[in-house]
Amino acid sequence: MPLFRASDRRTAGSLSAVTAAVALTIALTACTAPAASDVTAAVANATGTPTAPVGPNGVTQPVPGASSTPDPTTWSTAVAPAGFTVVIVTAVAPGTDPELDAAVDAVRSRATSATVRTATVSPGASGSGDPFAEVLAGSPDLVVVLGPELLDAADRSSASNLGRQFLIVGAQLPEPTANVTAVVWPGASARRADEPRTVPNGMPEVAQRAGDAFQAGLAALLEDATGGVLVLS
């Protein structure tokens, strides 16, 4: 059940419809310039495109990369629907970093109703082809990327797979697309893999934070409010 957000495509015909709609509004008001809200409504009606991106649940979609601090009550009860599939991606194999292993377990503990698998991707894999090609096999509903090591790989793959949803935990992309949500917290908000770190994996307290990060990101996905940077307090 991949989630897609179709891009607006305005044709020459729709632009003509916009012009006609605005002209009609002016004519009906005795050649008095219409209010800005009237013009906006005419444009929206003529093109069939809403003036602001709003999800199916009535939630305004964030501008990609915009940050917010959601109240825990908005995500603490988020549950993956039946049949939901998740892939947790790390840059090192299990057993290499105990904190990272604990973070993976924390994500699993919040995704009990989903089918979860793990994958390891080398940070250098972004040099050729899609570094997440094997990760995306089977069309998972959500790809969870733990830490800054894989930012370059996630950036490349997410831009090439706009129909797939990505959740970056403990880091963020510098210029994300709308299919990439990030969850960060103090000390774990790097935009580049080579930024200075206070701990080896670049994510202090990741074992304690990963579960909440996953659930906050999942709530954004379920509300069709992806693309933002969620800051855990």
Disulfide bonds with the S-S distance in Angstrom:
none
